[in-house]
Amino acid sequence: DSRPFNPYLELLDTRQSWDEGTDIHLMEYVSPISNTLDACSYRDTPIRSSSGGLSFYFLNIDGCKTNFLEFEAITGLMEQNFDIFLLAETNTRSDDESNCFSLPGYNQDYLHNITSKQKGAGLALYHKPEVGLQVNVRHTCQSFEALGGIISRPGEEDLHIIAIYRYHDKAFDFDIFINEMDAFLFHQGRNTVLLGDFNLNLFNSDNSRVGSPYSALIPLL
């Protein structure tokens, strides 16, 4: 029954005592962010099933060539032995290249850079063989990419695990992103773990529509 700490609630509770110089437009962004945080689930242990523990770790690695050795060293020092690692911005371009970035004890699957991008794209999925994950999602569209799989166990509901990366784009159209994400999620299973780097600035004062559509997605995931 634990709830996430929500620092925005105190800000909302004290708004009547704000100074005259306080930006009243701040509330336009604080309220939706506060609601989003309230909608999040709090977990202090890995997700569990009757078949045992299952744990995930997501990281924007910002280039395997540059940072994979450090990532591999960090995983060796972790007290938590994660079942699944998901990486974004791998910047790999072929299976031959990605084979250089193997993680001992894990199967690996990659979604390589799209041809129009020199960097800032690519996903990787590392999973222990005993987890039984079958990759069934390799998705690329205008605003984001996705790589994921499904775990099926007797007597349990299928579990879908998906990594998302939204590209950096100066000409970003928020409506296109929301529509593409909504269409993508419609075809996923009800029991889905979604991890990712969405590169969304909810404080963007140039687009007051950013907060509410994105926040509305959170309780649906």
Residue pairs with C-beta under 8 A, 6 or more apart in sequence:
2 42
2 44
3 38
3 42
4 37
4 38
4 40
4 42
6 34
6 37
6 38
8 30
8 31
8 33
8 34
8 37
9 34
11 30
11 34
12 27
12 30
12 31
12 34
15 27
25 205
28 208
28 211
29 202
29 203
29 211
31 211
32 202
32 211
32 212
32 215
33 202
33 211
33 215
35 215
36 214
36 215
36 218
39 215
39 218
39 219
40 218
45 53
46 53
46 54
46 55
46 56
46 80
47 53
47 54
47 55
47 56
47 193
48 54
49 153
49 156
49 159
50 155
50 156
51 153
51 156
53 83
54 83
54 84
54 131
54 151
54 159
55 80
55 81
55 82
55 83
55 84
56 82
56 83
56 84
56 85
56 86
56 161
56 193
56 195
57 80
57 82
57 84
57 85
57 86
58 85
58 86
58 87
58 88
58 163
58 195
58 196
58 197
59 71
59 85
59 86
59 87
59 88
60 87
60 88
60 89
60 165
60 197
61 67
61 68
61 71
61 87
61 88
61 89
61 90
61 124
62 89
63 89
63 90
63 91
63 119
64 87
64 90
64 91
64 92
64 98
64 100
64 101
64 124
65 91
68 101
71 87
72 103
75 82
75 85
75 103
83 127
83 128
83 131
84 125
84 126
84 127
84 128
84 131
84 133
84 161
85 103
85 106
85 124
85 125
85 126
85 127
86 123
86 124
86 125
86 126
86 147
86 161
86 163
86 195
87 123
87 124
87 125
87 126
87 163
88 122
88 123
88 163
88 165
88 196
88 197
89 119
89 120
89 121
89 122
89 165
89 197
90 98
90 101
90 110
90 112
90 113
90 122
90 123
90 124
91 113
91 119
91 120
91 121
91 122
92 98
92 101
92 110
92 112
92 113
92 122
92 124
93 112
93 113
94 112
95 110
95 112
98 108
98 110
98 112
98 124
101 108
101 124
102 108
103 126
105 128
106 126
106 127
106 128
106 129
107 126
107 127
107 128
107 129
107 133
108 124
108 125
108 126
109 124
109 125
109 127
109 135
109 147
109 149
110 122
110 123
110 124
110 125
110 147
111 122
111 123
111 124
111 138
111 140
111 145
111 146
111 147
112 122
113 119
113 121
113 122
114 121
114 140
114 145
117 167
120 167
120 168
121 145
121 165
121 167
122 145
122 165
123 145
123 146
123 147
123 163
123 165
124 147
125 133
125 135
125 147
125 148
125 149
125 163
127 133
127 149
131 151
132 151
132 152
132 153
133 149
133 150
133 151
133 161
134 149
134 150
134 151
134 152
135 147
135 148
135 149
136 148
136 149
136 150
137 146
137 147
137 148
137 149
137 160
137 162
137 188
138 146
138 147
139 145
139 146
139 147
139 184
140 146
141 180
141 184
142 176
142 180
143 166
143 167
143 169
143 172
143 173
143 176
143 177
143 180
143 181
144 164
144 165
144 166
144 167
144 177
144 180
144 181
144 198
145 164
145 165
145 167
146 162
146 163
146 164
146 165
146 184
147 162
147 163
148 160
148 161
148 162
148 163
149 160
149 161
150 158
150 159
150 160
150 161
150 189
151 158
151 159
151 161
152 158
157 190
157 191
158 189
158 191
159 189
159 191
159 192
159 193
160 188
160 189
160 191
160 192
160 193
161 192
161 193
161 195
162 188
162 192
162 193
162 194
162 195
162 196
163 195
163 196
164 194
164 195
164 196
164 197
164 198
165 196
165 197
166 177
166 196
166 197
166 198
166 199
166 200
167 199
168 199
174 207
174 209
174 210
174 213
174 214
178 213
178 214
178 217
181 217
182 217
185 192
185 194
185 217
185 220
185 221
192 221
194 221
198 214
200 210
200 214
201 210
202 210
202 211
202 214
202 215
204 210
